[in-house]
Amino acid sequence: MALTDPETRDTETARLRARIAQLEKINAALMDRVERSTDMQGGAFSMFETAISLDAMVRDRTGALEVALERLNTVNAQLAAAHGDATAARVMLRDAIESLSDGFALFDAEDRMVLCNRAYLKIFPNFEGVQGDAPEFAELASRLAQTGATMGSRMAPERWLKDRMAQHQRAQGAHVQALADGRWIQINELRTTEGGTVGIYTDITTVKAEDARQRARELAERNLALQATLDTLSEGVCLFDAQRQLQAWNEGMLTVLALAEDGPPIDTHDALSRWCTGECGLDRVEALDWREGGGARVVANCTMRGRYFTVRSVSLKNGGMVFTFDDVTDHIQFERSLTETAETLERRVTERTAELVEVNRQLVEAKNEAETANRSKTSFIAAASHDLLQPLNAARLFVSAMDGQAMAERPRSLVHQASTALDSVEDLLEALFEISRLDAGAIQPEFADLSLGAILSALRVEFAPLASAGGLAFTVPHTGLWVRSDARLLRRVLQNFVSNAIRYTEQGSVTVEVVEQGADVVVTVRDTGPGIAEVDRDEIFEEFRRVGKTQKIPGKGLGLAIVRRVTTMLGHGIELDTAPGAGAAFSIRLPRVDPVASLEEPGAMPAAPRAGAGGLVLVIDNDPGILAGMEALLENWGLDVVTANDPSDAAALAALEQGPAMLIVDYHLDDRLTGDRAVAMLREKAGRMIPAMVITADRGPETKAQLAELALPLLNKPVKPAQLRALLRQMDVL
């Protein structure tokens, strides 16, 4: 076991020596006993045995002592070596600590100094002579506080001592102390594992001095930059400290106050006030009043030397003040010139405004005249539509009645030609009326989520027979897509596309295509017709314009004009892809929406009450020609007909007593009586719900919606006999 501590080694040596002395006493006592035993017993043999036994015991004890002595010598050697190593390590540690340029001090767990180096004593010469007595740190700190060795201890010894002890107890990181002799010491204290404290004391006076020099250079550079900045200002600027002494100014100050370049004779605030009032003629002395305690900026407009100035003053928190002098003479003169210019412009604007008011009044009058003319045109067309459709409707009924009569081939051909001519007149009038309503704004779109498949299915049923009659292949796809549009107007656009494609295609096919493109659905009607030249693409959308070979094909040239107006109203884009001899493809772009659970097919006619087949039909109309034509047509179909101009006529009342199977009533009757009210009157007089339909030339959506709510079927004039006959069959009248 290596014993490095000298005190432990000396203790062990003393213990071994005491043990050897004890063994020697035991050996002497044994020898003495043997001798006395020999004298008392007198037996030679007994003495011999005893001597042998004692000799063996002595030899054993002697061997143990020799081993113990050998071990003691080894331990002494080890202790000597350890003591030498410890001494060498202590010397090396002392040398290492002394070699440090920084001060070093070690305090034990009881906060007593264990050792320190010479650098520490140079920093704190007050500790010379006491460091060998293991002083406590509190004693050392008190000595510094009492002697005023630090700047803090000179100003407040007790406060400094309290703070220094708290820093020492925390022993966390570094702090700086300023010594009374001008040196700066950085102290870095750390805890040891045994609870002591290690302090490193670094003289940072040079670093502090360099930092101060750097700060001075920066301050000088800032002062130069500030002075350069001040010199760039057009305003005059001067700064006074709390003692009202001039500290800084710029070149603008010299110019504004007409001062010499070698320096202003205004080294104090009072001198500035005297110079401005006496030499420059300042009219408002209060502009240079001194204020203390900080505050908002004060602005004063004044004059000096015949020029206008704005003087601004700011009171600083450190007790000083800043004054600026801004020459605003040119600005004021410019404002005056602007005021004069503004007054001149105002006069001109007033004159021009009066002229514009007069022109605007004339424009308003012209606009009112145009709107009045447009309303008159619309009213005229609306009235003309009724007046035109009345005789046309009568002619259609008479021609249909003649078509049902047995006659020779030549008259039958003439009747057929007359029917065809009436069809053309009806189509033309219907197109003209629709364009008129679109231009007048009488048609407003009703947007809804629509099933595109339902609309295309209606097109398939409507145009398949026409395409088949022309020998064309007609293809309409099935689709589950939904779009947002107006059902009636969208169907009108697609009907125009399909009817034009079938009309102008002699052979080949007409195909409807549906393609999704992002958030839109594009519906295209493609044909194998003659195509359209590039120069004619814009003209085909104008009224009564037909180009190329299409001029020889029957038509009015109004369909695409209606399409352009309708798509503009709906906000749907249309496209045309065509070339001469390569057919044409008209497309409309519609916004796609999510499918709706269920939706009635657009334009579906409300179901009417069913009546028994055959019987009497009562017709109410204020036009005798229509009554005669309707009577002839219905009698040809084997029906009994009673006609009347008014629901209260004797003929109508007599027919009600016979129990009519059907009421056919015109919508616009005499004395502003409408067809729905006439039907209600007749049903009330009959005492039962007689099946009825209304015929009108009014194609407005309001009339259609009103009759739909009353479950009254509606036929538009001129009445097509086929539609009338189909409706009568549906209601079991035929």
C-alpha positions in Angstrom: 0.0 0.0 0.0 1.5 3.3 -1.1 1.5 5.9 1.7 1.9 9.4 0.1 0.8 11.5 3.1 3.7 12.2 5.5 1.5 12.2 8.6 0.1 8.8 7.7 3.6 7.4 7.2 4.8 8.7 10.6 1.8 7.2 12.3 2.3 3.8 10.7 6.0 3.8 11.7 5.2 4.6 15.4 2.6 1.9 15.5 5.2 -0.7 14.2 7.8 0.4 16.7 5.3 0.1 19.5 4.5 -3.4 18.3 8.1 -4.5 18.3 8.7 -3.2 21.8 5.6 -5.1 23.0 7.0 -8.3 21.4 10.4 -7.8 23.1 8.6 -7.4 26.5 6.6 -10.6 25.9 9.8 -12.5 25.0 11.6 -11.3 28.2 8.6 -12.3 30.3 8.6 -15.7 28.8 12.3 -16.2 29.4 12.0 -15.1 33.0 9.1 -17.5 33.6 11.1 -20.4 32.2 13.9 -19.7 34.5 11.6 -19.5 37.6 9.8 -22.6 36.6 13.1 -24.5 36.4 14.0 -23.4 39.9 10.7 -24.4 41.4 10.2 -27.8 39.7 13.7 -28.8 39.4 12.9 -31.3 36.6 15.6 -31.3 33.9 13.4 -32.8 31.3 10.5 -30.5 32.1 12.9 -27.6 31.7 14.2 -28.9 28.5 10.7 -29.2 27.0 9.8 -25.8 28.2 13.0 -24.4 26.7 12.2 -26.0 23.3 8.7 -24.7 23.3 9.8 -21.3 24.2 12.5 -21.3 21.6 10.0 -22.3 18.9 7.7 -19.5 20.0 10.6 -17.0 20.0 11.6 -18.1 16.5 8.0 -17.6 15.3 7.7 -14.2 16.9 11.1 -13.2 15.6 10.1 -14.2 12.0 6.9 -12.2 12.2 8.9 -9.2 13.5 11.3 -9.6 10.6 8.4 -9.7 8.1 6.8 -6.6 9.7 10.1 -4.8 9.7 10.6 -5.6 6.0 7.1 -4.4 5.2 7.8 -1.3 7.3 11.0 -0.6 5.3 9.1 -1.0 2.0 6.3 1.3 3.2 8.9 3.8 4.3 10.5 3.7 0.9 7.2 4.1 -0.8 6.3 7.0 1.5 9.6 8.7 0.7 9.0 8.3 -3.0 5.4 9.6 -2.8 6.6 12.5 -0.7 9.2 13.3 -3.3 6.5 13.1 -6.1 4.1 15.2 -4.1 6.9 17.8 -3.5 7.8 17.8 -7.2 4.1 18.1 -8.2 3.6 20.9 -5.7 6.7 22.7 -7.1 5.5 22.2 -10.6 2.0 23.5 -9.7 3.6 26.5 -7.9 5.8 27.1 -11.0 2.8 26.8 -13.3 0.7 29.1 -11.3 3.5 31.6 -11.0 4.1 31.5 -14.8 0.6 32.7 -15.4 0.3 36.4 -16.5 -3.1 36.5 -14.9 -3.7 36.6 -11.2 -4.6 33.2 -9.6 -6.2 32.5 -6.2 -7.5 29.2 -4.8 -10.0 29.2 -1.8 -11.0 26.0 -0.1 -14.5 24.9 0.9 -14.3 27.1 4.1 -13.5 30.0 1.8 -9.9 30.3 3.0 -7.1 31.1 0.7 -5.0 28.0 -0.1 -2.5 29.6 -2.4 -2.1 32.5 -4.9 0.5 33.7 -7.4 2.6 36.8 -7.6 0.5 38.2 -10.4 -2.5 38.2 -8.0 -0.4 40.1 -5.4 0.7 42.6 -8.0 -3.0 43.3 -8.7 -3.9 43.5 -5.1 -0.7 44.6 -3.2 -2.8 45.1 -0.1 -2.8 41.3 0.4 1.0 41.1 0.6 2.0 39.5 3.9 -1.4 38.0 4.8 -1.7 35.4 2.1 0.4 32.9 4.0 -2.0 33.0 7.0 -4.8 31.4 5.0 -7.2 34.4 5.3 -10.9 34.2 4.5 -12.2 35.8 1.3 -14.5 38.1 3.4 -11.4 39.4 5.2 -9.7 40.2 1.9 -12.8 41.9 0.4 -13.1 44.0 3.6 -9.5 45.1 3.3 -10.2 46.3 -0.3 -13.3 48.1 0.8 -11.6 49.8 3.8 -8.6 50.9 1.7 -10.7 52.1 -1.3 -8.7 50.0 -3.7 -11.6 49.9 -6.2 -13.7 52.8 -7.6 -16.8 51.2 -6.3 -15.4 50.9 -2.8 -14.4 54.5 -2.8 -17.9 55.7 -3.6 -19.9 53.3 -1.5 -17.8 50.8 0.5 -20.6 48.9 2.2 -22.6 48.6 -1.0 -19.5 47.5 -2.9 -18.6 44.9 -0.3 -22.1 43.5 -0.3 -22.2 43.2 -4.1 -18.6 41.7 -4.2 -19.5 39.0 -1.7 -22.7 38.1 -3.6 -20.7 37.8 -6.8 -18.1 35.6 -5.1 -20.8 33.4 -3.6 -22.5 32.9 -7.0 -19.1 32.2 -8.8 -20.9 32.3 -12.1 -19.0 33.8 -15.1 -17.0 37.0 -15.3 -17.4 40.6 -14.1 -15.2 43.7 -14.3 -13.8 45.8 -11.5 -12.3 49.3 -11.9 -9.4 49.8 -9.5 -8.6 53.2 -7.9 -5.3 53.4 -9.7 -6.9 53.4 -13.1 -6.5 49.7 -13.9 -9.4 47.5 -15.1 -9.6 43.9 -13.8 -11.8 41.1 -15.2 -12.6 38.5 -12.5 -13.7 35.0 -13.5 -14.6 32.8 -10.5 -15.6 29.1 -10.7 -16.5 26.4 -8.2 -14.2 23.3 -7.6 -15.5 19.8 -7.0 -14.6 20.0 -3.3 -16.7 23.2 -2.8 -13.8 25.7 -3.1 -13.4 28.6 -5.5 -10.9 29.3 -8.2 -10.4 32.9 -9.2 -8.7 34.1 -12.4 -7.9 37.9 -12.4 -7.0 39.5 -15.8 -5.7 43.0 -16.3 -7.8 44.4 -19.2 -6.6 48.0 -18.8 -5.0 47.9 -22.3 -8.2 46.4 -23.9 -10.3 49.1 -22.1 -8.0 51.8 -23.3 -8.1 50.5 -26.9 -11.9 50.3 -26.6 -12.0 53.9 -25.4 -9.8 55.0 -28.3 -12.0 53.1 -30.7 -15.1 54.7 -29.3 -13.4 58.1 -29.6 -12.6 57.4 -33.2 -16.2 56.3 -33.9 -17.5 59.3 -32.1 -15.2 61.6 -34.2 -16.3 59.9 -37.4 -19.9 60.3 -36.4 -19.3 63.9 -35.6 -17.7 64.3 -39.1 -20.6 62.5 -40.7 -23.1 64.5 -38.7 -21.3 67.7 -39.7 -21.3 66.6 -43.4 -24.9 65.8 -43.2 -25.7 69.2 -41.6 -23.7 70.9 -44.3 -25.8 69.3 -47.0 -29.0 70.7 -45.6 -30.4 73.9 -47.2 -31.8 74.9 -43.8 -29.6 76.6 -41.3 -29.1 74.4 -38.2 -27.5 75.3 -34.8 -27.2 73.2 -31.6 -26.9 74.6 -28.0 -26.1 72.5 -24.9 -27.8 72.8 -21.5 -25.5 75.8 -20.6 -26.8 77.5 -23.8 -23.4 77.3 -25.4 -23.2 76.7 -29.2 -22.0 73.2 -29.9 -22.6 72.6 -33.7 -23.8 74.5 -36.8 -23.8 74.1 -40.5 -22.9 76.2 -43.6 -26.6 76.9 -44.2 -26.6 78.7 -40.9 -23.9 81.0 -42.1 -25.8 81.7 -45.3 -29.2 82.3 -43.7 -27.9 84.6 -41.0 -25.2 86.3 -43.2 -22.4 85.3 -40.9 -18.7 85.1 -41.6 -17.2 81.8 -42.8 -14.5 81.7 -40.0 -17.2 81.1 -37.4 -20.4 82.7 -36.2 -20.3 85.4 -33.5 -23.2 83.6 -31.8 -21.4 81.3 -29.3 -24.4 81.6 -26.9 -28.1 81.5 -27.3 -28.4 85.2 -26.2 -25.9 86.1 -28.9 -28.1 84.3 -31.5 -31.2 86.2 -30.3 -29.4 89.6 -30.4 -27.9 88.9 -33.9 -31.3 87.8 -35.4 -33.2 90.8 -34.0 -30.6 93.4 -34.4 -28.7 92.5 -37.6 -31.4 90.4 -39.4 -34.6 92.2 -38.3 -36.4 89.2 -37.0 -40.1 90.2 -36.6 -41.0 87.5 -34.1 -38.6 87.3 -31.2 -40.6 84.5 -29.5 -39.5 82.2 -32.3 -36.1 81.9 -30.5 -37.4 81.5 -26.9 -35.5 79.0 -24.8 -37.4 76.0 -23.4 -36.3 73.3 -21.0 -37.4 69.8 -20.1 -38.0 68.5 -23.6 -41.2 68.8 -25.5 -42.8 69.0 -28.9 -41.3 70.9 -31.9 -42.4 74.6 -32.2 -42.8 76.1 -35.6 -42.9 79.9 -36.3 -43.3 81.7 -39.6 -41.4 85.0 -39.6 -39.4 87.4 -41.8 -35.8 88.4 -41.8 -33.9 90.7 -44.2 -37.0 91.0 -46.4 -37.3 87.2 -46.8 -39.7 84.7 -45.4 -38.4 82.0 -43.0 -39.8 79.1 -41.0 -38.0 78.8 -37.7 -38.3 75.4 -35.9 -37.1 74.8 -32.4 -36.8 71.5 -30.4 -36.0 71.2 -26.7 -33.8 68.2 -26.0 -34.0 65.9 -23.0 -30.4 66.8 -22.0 -31.4 70.4 -21.5 -30.1 71.7 -24.9 -32.0 73.1 -27.9 -31.9 72.9 -31.7 -32.9 75.7 -34.0 -33.5 75.5 -37.8 -34.0 78.3 -40.2 -35.7 77.4 -43.5 -35.9 80.1 -46.2 -39.4 79.6 -47.7 -39.5 82.8 -49.8 -39.4 80.9 -53.1 -42.0 78.5 -51.9 -44.4 81.3 -50.8 -43.9 83.1 -54.1 -44.6 79.8 -55.9 -47.7 79.3 -53.9 -48.9 82.7 -54.8 -48.3 82.1 -58.4 -50.1 78.8 -58.1 -53.0 80.6 -56.4 -53.2 83.0 -59.2 -53.0 80.1 -61.7 -55.6 78.2 -59.8 -57.9 81.2 -59.8 -57.4 81.5 -63.6 -58.0 77.8 -64.0 -61.1 78.0 -61.8 -62.6 80.7 -64.0 -61.8 78.6 -67.1 -63.2 75.5 -65.4 -66.4 77.4 -64.5 -66.8 78.6 -68.1 -66.0 75.1 -69.4 -68.4 73.5 -66.9 -71.2 75.8 -68.0 -70.5 74.7 -71.6 -70.3 71.0 -70.6 -73.6 71.4 -68.6 -75.3 72.7 -71.7 -73.8 69.9 -73.9 -74.8 67.3 -71.2 -78.3 68.7 -71.2 -78.4 68.3 -74.9 -77.1 64.7 -74.6 -79.6 63.9 -71.9 -82.4 65.2 -74.2 -81.0 63.1 -77.1 -80.7 60.1 -74.8 -84.3 60.5 -73.6 -85.5 60.9 -77.2 -83.6 57.7 -78.1 -85.0 55.8 -75.1 -88.5 57.1 -76.0 -88.0 56.0 -79.6 -86.7 52.6 -78.4 -89.7 52.2 -76.1 -92.0 53.2 -78.9 -90.3 50.7 -81.2 -90.6 48.0 -78.6 -94.3 48.9 -77.9 -94.9 49.1 -81.6 -93.3 45.7 -82.2 -95.2 44.2 -79.3 -98.5 45.6 -80.7 -97.6 44.7 -84.2 -96.7 41.1 -83.1 -100.2 40.7 -81.8 -101.9 42.4 -84.8 -99.7 40.4 -87.3 -100.1 37.1 -85.6 -103.9 37.4 -85.4 -104.5 37.3 -89.2 -101.6 34.9 -89.6 -103.1 32.6 -87.0 -106.4 32.8 -88.8 -104.7 32.1 -92.2 -102.9 29.1 -90.7 -106.2 27.7 -89.3 -108.0 28.2 -92.7 -105.1 26.6 -94.6 -105.1 23.6 -92.2 -108.9 23.3 -92.5 -108.5 23.3 -96.4 -105.7 20.7 -96.1 -108.2 18.4 -94.5 -110.7 18.6 -97.3 -110.8 16.3 -100.3 -109.7 18.3 -103.4 -107.9 17.9 -106.7 -104.1 17.7 -107.0 -103.6 21.2 -108.2 -105.6 22.9 -105.4 -103.9 20.6 -102.8 -100.5 21.7 -104.1 -101.5 25.3 -103.8 -102.7 24.7 -100.3 -99.4 23.0 -99.4 -97.4 25.9 -100.9 -99.5 28.4 -98.9 -98.8 26.4 -95.8 -95.1 26.4 -96.5 -95.2 30.2 -97.1 -97.0 30.6 -93.8 -94.3 28.6 -92.1 -91.7 30.9 -93.5 -93.6 34.0 -92.4 -94.0 32.5 -88.9 -90.3 31.7 -88.6 -89.4 35.2 -89.8 -91.8 36.9 -87.4 -90.7 34.8 -84.5 -87.0 35.6 -85.2 -87.8 39.3 -85.5 -89.8 39.4 -82.3 -87.1 37.5 -80.4 -84.3 39.9 -81.7 -86.6 42.9 -80.7 -87.1 41.5 -77.2 -83.4 40.8 -76.8 -82.4 44.3 -77.9 -85.0 45.9 -75.7 -84.0 43.9 -72.6 -87.4 42.3 -72.3 -85.8 38.9 -71.9 -83.7 38.4 -68.8 -81.8 35.1 -68.2 -82.9 32.9 -65.3 -79.7 31.0 -64.4 -80.0 27.5 -62.9 -78.0 24.2 -62.7 -79.1 22.2 -65.8 -78.7 18.6 -66.8 -76.9 18.9 -70.2 -78.0 15.3 -71.0 -81.7 16.3 -70.8 -81.3 19.2 -73.1 -79.3 17.1 -75.7 -82.0 14.3 -75.5 -84.6 16.9 -76.4 -82.5 17.9 -79.4 -82.1 14.3 -80.4 -85.9 13.8 -80.5 -86.6 17.1 -82.2 -84.1 17.0 -85.0 -83.6 13.3 -85.7 -86.6 13.1 -88.2 -85.4 16.2 -90.0 -81.8 14.8 -90.4 -83.2 11.5 -91.5 -85.3 13.1 -94.1 -82.2 14.9 -95.5 -80.2 11.6 -95.5 -77.8 12.8 -92.9 -76.3 10.8 -90.0 -77.2 12.7 -86.8 -75.3 11.8 -83.6 -76.0 13.2 -80.1 -74.0 11.8 -77.2 -75.4 10.8 -73.8 -73.8 12.7 -70.9 -74.2 13.1 -67.2 -72.6 16.5 -67.1 -74.4 19.5 -65.6 -73.9 23.2 -66.5 -75.1 26.6 -65.3 -77.2 28.6 -67.7 -80.7 29.6 -68.7 -82.6 26.5 -70.0 -84.7 28.2 -72.6 -82.0 30.4 -74.0 -79.4 27.6 -74.1 -81.8 25.3 -75.9 -82.5 28.2 -78.4 -78.7 28.5 -79.1 -78.2 24.8 -79.6 -81.4 24.6 -81.8 -80.0 27.3 -84.0 -76.6 25.4 -84.3 -78.3 22.1 -85.1 -80.9 23.5 -87.5 -78.3 25.4 -89.5 -76.0 22.4 -89.6 -78.8 20.2 -91.0 -80.1 22.9 -93.4 -76.7 23.6 -95.0 -75.3 20.1 -95.1 -76.2 18.2 -98.3 -74.6 14.9 -97.4 -72.5 13.4 -94.6 -73.3 13.9 -91.0 -74.1 16.3 -88.2 -72.5 15.5 -84.8 -72.9 17.0 -81.4 -69.8 16.7 -79.2 -69.3 17.3 -75.5 -65.8 17.9 -74.0 -64.7 18.9 -70.5 -62.0 21.6 -70.4 -61.0 22.5 -66.9 -63.9 24.1 -65.1 -65.9 24.4 -68.4 -67.9 22.2 -70.7 -67.6 22.8 -74.4 -70.6 21.7 -76.6 -69.8 21.6 -80.3 -72.1 21.0 -83.3 -69.9 19.8 -86.2 -71.2 19.2 -89.8 -69.7 18.1 -93.1 -71.2 21.1 -95.0 -69.6 23.6 -97.4 -67.8 25.4 -94.7 -67.3 29.2 -94.3 -64.5 31.4 -95.7 -62.2 33.4 -93.3 -63.5 36.7 -94.6 -67.1 35.7 -93.9 -66.8 34.5 -90.3 -67.9 37.8 -88.7 -70.6 38.6 -91.3 -72.6 35.4 -90.6 -73.5 36.7 -87.1 -75.2 39.8 -88.6 -78.9 40.1 -89.4 -80.1 38.9 -92.8 -76.5 37.9 -93.8 -76.0 34.7 -95.7 -72.7 34.0 -97.5 -71.3 31.6 -100.1 -73.5 28.7 -101.3 -75.9 29.1 -98.4 -77.6 32.0 -100.2 -79.4 29.5 -102.4 -80.7 27.5 -99.4 -84.0 28.7 -97.9 -83.5 30.6 -94.7 -83.8 34.1 -93.1 -80.3 34.8 -91.9 -81.4 35.6 -88.3 -80.5 32.5 -86.4 -76.8 33.3 -85.7 -77.7 37.0 -84.9 -80.0 35.7 -82.2 -77.2 33.3 -81.0 -74.7 36.2 -80.7 -77.2 38.3 -78.6 -78.2 35.4 -76.4 -74.6 34.2 -75.6 -73.5 37.8 -74.9 -76.4 38.1 -72.4 -75.5 34.8 -70.8 -71.8 35.4 -70.7 -71.0 32.2 -72.7 -68.2 32.2 -75.2 -68.9 30.9 -78.7 -66.2 29.7 -81.2 -66.2 28.8 -84.8 -63.8 26.3 -86.5 -64.3 26.1 -90.2 -62.8 26.2 -93.6 -64.2 26.1 -97.2 -65.1 22.5 -98.1 -64.2 21.2 -94.6 -67.5 21.8 -92.8 -68.1 23.9 -89.8 -68.0 23.5 -86.0 -69.9 25.9 -83.8 -69.1 25.7 -80.1 -70.4 27.2 -76.9 -68.5 27.2 -73.6 -70.5 26.6 -70.5 -69.5 26.6 -66.8 -69.5 23.1 -65.3 -71.3 22.5 -62.0 -71.9 19.5 -59.7 -74.9 17.3 -60.6 -78.2 17.9 -58.7 -80.3 15.1 -57.3 -83.3 15.7 -59.5 -84.6 18.4 -61.8 -87.6 18.7 -64.0 -86.9 18.8 -67.7 -86.9 22.4 -68.9 -90.0 23.5 -70.7 -92.1 20.6 -69.6 -95.8 21.4 -70.0 -98.0 21.0 -66.9 -100.4 18.2 -67.0 -104.0 19.2 -67.6 -107.1 17.5 -66.3 -108.3 14.7 -68.6 -111.7 14.7 -70.2 -113.8 12.2 -72.0 -113.0 11.6 -75.7 -115.1 13.6 -78.3 -117.8 16.2 -77.5 -118.3 19.9 -77.7 -115.4 22.5 -77.8 -116.1 26.1 -76.8 -113.7 28.6 -78.4 -113.4 32.2 -77.0 -111.6 34.8 -79.2 -112.2 38.5 -80.0 -111.0 38.0 -83.7 -113.8 36.7 -86.0 -111.3 35.4 -88.5 -109.6 33.2 -85.9 -113.0 31.9 -84.7 -114.0 31.0 -88.2 -110.7 29.3 -88.9 -110.7 27.4 -85.6 -114.3 26.3 -86.2 -113.4 25.0 -89.6 -110.3 23.2 -88.4 -111.9 21.5 -85.4 -115.0 20.4 -87.4 -112.7 18.8 -89.9 -111.4 16.7 -86.9 -115.0 15.6 -86.1 -115.6 17.9 -83.1 -118.7 20.0 -82.3 -117.6 23.7 -82.1 -119.2 26.7 -80.5 -117.5 30.1 -80.9 -118.0 33.3 -78.9 -116.3 36.7 -78.5 -116.7 36.9 -74.7 -117.4 34.4 -71.9 -120.7 36.2 -71.2 -122.1 35.8 -74.7 -125.3 33.9 -75.1 -123.6 31.3 -77.3 -121.0 30.6 -74.6 -123.7 30.3 -71.9 -125.7 27.9 -74.1 -122.6 25.8 -74.7 -121.9 25.6 -71.0 -125.4 24.1 -70.5 -124.5 21.4 -73.1 -121.4 20.4 -71.0 -118.3 21.2 -73.2 -115.5 18.8 -73.2 -112.8 21.5 -73.9 -112.3 25.3 -73.6 -110.0 27.0 -76.0 -109.5 30.6 -74.9 -107.5 33.5 -76.3 -105.3 35.3 -73.7 -106.0 38.9 -74.7 -109.8 39.5 -75.0 -111.8 42.7 -75.1 -112.0 45.1 -72.1 -108.6 43.9 -70.8 -110.0 40.5 -70.0 -107.3 37.8 -69.9 -107.7 34.1 -70.9 -107.0 32.7 -67.4 -109.7 34.9 -65.9 -112.1 33.9 -68.7 -111.5 30.2 -68.0 -112.1 30.8 -64.3 -115.4 32.6 -65.2 -116.6 29.8 -67.5 -115.7 27.1 -64.9 -117.5 29.0 -62.2 -120.6 29.3 -64.4 -120.5 25.6 -65.3 -119.9 24.5 -61.7 -117.0 22.1 -62.6 -113.4 22.1 -63.7 -113.7 22.0 -67.5 -110.4 21.1 -69.3 -109.0 24.2 -70.9 -106.1 25.6 -72.9 -105.0 29.2 -73.7 -103.8 30.5 -77.0 -101.8 33.8 -77.2 -99.4 35.8 -79.2 -97.7 37.0 -76.0 -94.4 35.0 -75.7 -93.3 36.7 -72.5 -92.0 34.6 -69.6 -94.4 36.2 -67.1 -97.5 35.0 -69.1 -96.0 31.5 -69.4 -95.2 31.3 -65.7 -98.6 32.6 -64.7 -100.4 30.0 -66.8 -98.1 27.2 -65.6 -99.1 28.0 -62.0 -102.8 27.6 -63.0 -102.0 24.3 -64.8 -103.3 25.7 -68.1 -101.6 24.4 -71.3 -100.3 27.2 -73.5 -100.1 27.4 -77.4 -98.4 30.4 -79.1 -99.9 32.0 -82.1 -99.8 31.3 -84.9 -101.1 27.9 -83.8 -99.6 24.9 -85.5 -102.4 22.4 -86.2 -100.2 19.5 -85.3 -99.4 20.9 -81.9 -103.1 21.6 -81.3 -104.2 18.2 -82.4 -101.5 16.5 -80.3 -102.6 18.5 -77.2 -106.3 17.6 -77.8 -105.4 13.9 -78.1 -103.3 14.1 -74.9 -106.4 15.5 -73.1 -108.6 12.8 -74.7 -110.7 15.2 -76.6 -109.9 13.6 -80.0 
